[in-house]
Amino acid sequence: MFGYRVRGAAVAAVFLAGFAVSCDAELGASDAPPAASSAAAAASAAATPSVSSVPGSAAPSPAAPRASGGPGASALPGTPPEKVRDAFAGLQATLNDACTPSECAYFLGRVYDELRGLDAAMKADPKGPGHFPEPIALIAKLDAELGGDRSFNNLKAHQTLLIGTRDKINTWMQGHPDDYR
């Protein structure tokens, strides 16, 4: 009788392990860890500041996490970028945030990532990139100024341009609601 319980428990453990592995395979490298380890990851992240959050750091920082899953594309290869309306919603979610001392690196990184995601969505839109000339040009100008450096120091140095680009694109998109709905 005892052997059947052990065998049943082993089968259940193998099944659950296989399920957990298949779920982990769907997560991209930049996605958050499973909920069970989130508290431990948050505690260790709070204990050791990242390079991007240390004032005066010039090293490029990893991309800030996006609420919509990634800068313009899903984590799985071969899937299309998000829709323009979804990318724009992510950008709009930054409108009421600000560069506070404790969250400035995250905020600036998120605004940058949301702009990059919107750029990718506009370029992949069925209407074509010519349908969004001004926002794409504004993002290209920002990218040229940043010179590929998305470190906290560089984003902070270009904060006015970064936030101004976000606000100009928001105004343009609000004036063209039929273009993204």
N, C-alpha and C positions, 0 to 999 in steps of 0.2 A: 504494500500500500504506500509506503514511504517513497519508493522509487518513482511511482507515477506522479507524486507531487513535485519531486525534484525535477523530473523531466518536463512537467507542465510549466514549472517556474522557469526552466532554462529556455523553453520554446517562447514563453512570453518575453523573457529578457532579450532574446535574439530578435524577436519581432519589433520590440520597442527600440532597440538599438538601430535596427535597419530604418525604422521610421525617422528617428532622430538624425541619422546620417543623411537621409534623403531631404529632410527639411534644411539641414545645414548646407547642402549642396546648392539650394536655391538662393541662399544669401550671397550677395556680392562681397568683395573684400572690404568695401567701405560701409557696409550695412552694420547696424548695431548688433551686439551679441544677443543670444536668447535671453528672455526675461529672467530666467533663473540666475544667470550670471551678471545681469545688469547692475545689481546693487553692488556686487564686488568690484566690477569694473569702474563704477562711478566713485566708489570709495578710494580705489587706487589712483584714479585720475585726479581726484581732489587732493590727494596727498602729494602727488608729484606734478608740478606745473609743466605743461607742454611748452615746447620751444616757441610756438606761435603766441602763447599767452604771456611770455616773459617780455616786459618792456625792454627795448633796446636790442632785441634779437633780430638778426638779419637773415637767418636761415629760412628757406622756403618752408612753409607749414603745409601739412596735408589739408586737403579740402575739408571745409566744415561740413557737417552732416546736413543734408537737405531734408526738409519735411516731405518733399515729394519724391524722394528716393535717389537722386543723383543729378548731376548737372546735365539735364536735357535728355537723358536716356535711362532706360531701366538697367538694372544690374546684369541682366542676362544678355549675352551677345545675340545678335540677330533680331532683337526686338526693336520696334521703331521708337523714336524719341517721343516724349510726352506731347500732348496736344498743346497748342498755343494757349488756350484758355486755362489749362491746368498750370502751365509754367508761369503765366501772368498772375494767377492766384497766389502762387508761391512768392512771387516778387511783391505783390500787394501785402502779403503777410508781414513784410518787413517795414511797412510804412509807419507803424506806431512804435517801432523799436528805436533805440538810440545807442550811441557808443558810450556806454557807462564804463567806468574804470575796470570793473570786474568782468564785463562781457564784451569789451570792445573788439578783441581779436575774433571772437565768435561772430559778432554782429557784422563786422566788415567782411569776413570770409563768407558769411551766408549771403549778404547782398551780392558779392561778386559771383558766387556760385549760382544764385538765382538768375542773375543777368546772363551768365553763360548758358544756363539751361533754356532760358527764353530765346536766346540767339539760335541755339540748336533746333528748338521747336519751330521757330519761324522759317529757318532755312529748309526744314523737312516738311513744312506744311504743303498740302496738296495745291494751294493757291500759288505757291512759289515764293521765293525770297523777295521778288520784286513787289510783292504785295505789302511788304513791311520795310520800305526803304529807309525811313528815318530811324527807327529803333536799331536796325542792323548797322547803320552808319555810326550811330552813337556808341554802340558796343565796340565797333571796330576802332573808333577813336580812343576809347578807354583802354582797350587792349594794347594799342600802340604806345600810349603813355605809360602803361604798367610794364611794358617790355617783357612780358612773360613771367615776371616776378610777382607771385601772389603772397609773399611773406607779409607778416603783420606790419613790419616797418614800412614797406612799400605801399601797402593798402592805406596805412595811417597817413603817410605823406601825400597820398592822392585821395584822401577821404572826401574832400569837397567835390572833386570830379566824380568819384564813385557814387556819392549820394545824389549829386546833380544829375548824373546819367539815369539813375533809378527814377528820380522825380520827373525828368523830361519824358522818359518812356512811359511812365504812368499817365502823364497828361496826354500824350499822343494816343495811347491805347484807349483812354476814356473817350477821346474824341472820335474814335473809329470802332465802336462796339460791334458793328456787323462784321468786322474783319477777323474777329477771333471767337465768335460765338457759334 
